Amino acid sequence: MSAQHDVVFLLDVDNTLLDNDRVERDLRRHLEAAFGIERQARFWEIFEKLRAELGYADYLGALQRYRVENLRDPHLLGISLFLVNYPFEDCLYPGALEVIERFRDWGPAVILSDGDVVFQPRKIERSGLWEAVDGNVLIYIHKEQMLDDVEQRYPARHYVMVDDKLRILASMKQAWGNRLTTVFPRQGHYALDPSILASYPPADVTVERIGELADCDPTLLGVGA
């Protein structure tokens, strides 16, 4: 086990540090241009079914399943290249890297994400986030169910979790209690859905944009408290 830190900062990726809604919009346009409206719709049907099965978004897995139904479609290779070569660095929210840099003044910053084991690491690496956190990257299927592993790898007196999903924040708060400060950036479609907002308790700290955290009072996050 590593030495215990006073505070460890845990940061989600999609719609927290990086505008994943923008990535999906670009993919939808690319798919429609390559496949047409009907086949594009079929891809998203497969994608949503696979997400329900796995519990996370798997774009490459959905493309593989789509391929089984369309063995002769030459556009599949182009879609694959579009995904793996997408300029994710252009989709970082303003101030995201500055927030990580500020957090690292106080304690380790760790990417804590859900996702597959190919596309999600690629996204994190290509966006510059992997380097920004000095390789402290954890990717699980359901991260809120892996807190024992997080704690073993990054033991701390206190944790700060930044995530656009209140469901995740509420689950982690229930597990760690006052040892955790939850931070909710109101970005992306999950964070703006009224039904979701009404279903979970508010976070300890709410900001409209991730960049606001670069100048926040550290005591609000439990740093130095």
N, C-alpha and C positions, 0 to 999 in steps of 0.2 A: 504494500500500500504506500502511496506517496505521502509526503508530509502534509499535514493539515494546513490549509490556507485560512486566512481570516474571512475572505469572501471570494466566491467564484461566480462569474457572470456567464449565464447560459443564454444563447441566442438562437432562435429559430431562423430559418432562411426565407422560405416562400411567403411573400407578402409581409415580411417583417424587415428583412434587410434588402430583399430583392423583389421587384415588382413582377411576380409570377403571373398575374392577370394579363400583363402586357405580353409576356412570352406566349401565353395561351392564345391571345388574340392574333398574334403574328402567325402562330402555327395554324390556326383556323383559316386564315387568309391563304397561307401556302398550300394547305390541303385542298381548299376549294379550287385553287388555280390548277393544281395537279390532277385531282380526282374528279372534280365536279361536285355539285351540291349533294346529290344523293349518296355518292360513295363517301364523301366527307362526313355526312351524317351517320353513315354506317360505322366509320372509324370511331366516332365519339360514343356510339352505342356500345361498341366493344370496350372502349376505354372506361366508361362508367361501370360496366359490368365487372371488369377486372378490378377496378378500384374497390368495388363492394366486396369482392372476394378477398383481396389482399389487405385492404385497410389503408392503402396509400396510392398515390398516382404513379402509374407505370407506363410512360409514353412508349418506350421501346417495346415493352411486353405487348401493348395493344397493337403496335405496328406488326409484330410477329404474328399475332392472331389474325390480323387483317390480311396478312400475306397468305395464310392458309386458304382464305376464301378467294384470293385474287393472285394465283400463282404466276400469271403471265403479265402482270402490270409492271411496266418498266419504271414507273414513277416511284416505286417503293425505295429504290436506292437513293434517289434524290431527297426524299423525305428523311431518310436516316441521316444523310450528310447534313441536312438542314438542322436537325436536332443536335447532333454531336458537335457541330461547328458554330452553333448559335452564339452571337456576341453577348453573353450574359453580363459582361462588365458594363454594358450600356444600360442595363436594367436595374442597377443598384439605386436604391432610394438616395436622394440627396442627404449627405451627412452620415450615411451608414458607416463608412470607414472611419470617419472622425469619432463616432460613438465608440467603436471598438477600440480605437487608440486611447480614448479617454478612460474607458473601463480598465484597460491594461495598466494604467497608472495606479490602480487600486488593487487589482488581483487578476488572475488568469481569466481570459475570455475564451469560451468554448462554444463552438457551433454544436447545437443539439437539434437534430432534424429527423424527420421521417422520410423514407424513400427507398428506392431500389439501390442495388449495389454497383450500378454502372452509370446511369444518367445523373443521379443526384450528386455523387462525388465529382463528376465532370462539371456540373453546373457550379458547384462550390469552388472548384479549382480554377475554372476559366473566368469566373467573376472576380477573382482576386481575394475572395473571402478566406480561402484556405491559407494563403500566405499571411493575411491580416491577423489571423489567430494563431500563427506559428504552428500550424498543423494540428491544433487541438480540435479535432472534428469527430463527432459521434453521430452515426446515422443508424436508426433502428426502424423496425416496422411500426411499433407503437411506443414512442419514447416515454410516455407517461407510465408505462408498465416496466420500465427499465431503470428506475431511479436508484435501485440498489447498486447497479453496475456503474451508474454515473457517480454515485457517492464513493464507491471504491476507487475509481480512477481519479477523481478530483475531490478528495475529502475537504470539507470546509465547515467553519463555524456557521456561516450564513451563505445562502444562495440568492441570486437575482435571476429570474427567468423572464425573458422578453419574447412575447409570442402574440400573433394576431388572432389566436383562437382562444376564446374564453373557456371553452371546454377543457383544453389542455391545462390552462392556468388553474382552473378550479380543481382538477384532478391532482395536480402537483401540490397545490395548497393543502388539500385534504391530507396528503401523505406527509408533507414536511412541516405543516403548520407555521409557527412563527419563525422557523428557520429560513423561510422563503419569502422574498418580496416579489410579487407578481407585477409585471409591467405590460400594459396592453396598448400597443400602437394601433389606432383606428385606421388601418389601411387594408385594402383588399375587400373582396366581396363578403367573406365570412365576418369580418369586423364591422360591416355596415348592415348586416341582415337583422332587421328588427326582431324576428322570431328567435334568433340565436341570442341576441342581447338580452331578451326577456327570460331566457331559459337558465342563465347562469349568474352567479353573484358577480359584482364588479371586481375588477382587479384592484390591487393596492394602489397602483399608480396608472393613470391613463394619460396618453399623449396623442395628439392628432397626427404627428409625424415622428418617425424614428429619430430624425435629426435633432429634435428638441432635447434628447437625452445628453447631447454633447455638452450642454450648459446647465444641466439640472443640479440641484443641491444634492450632494452625495448622501446626506442623512436621510433623504426621502427613500433611498434605496437600501437603507440599513447599513451603509458604509460608515464606519467610525462610530456607530451607535453603541 
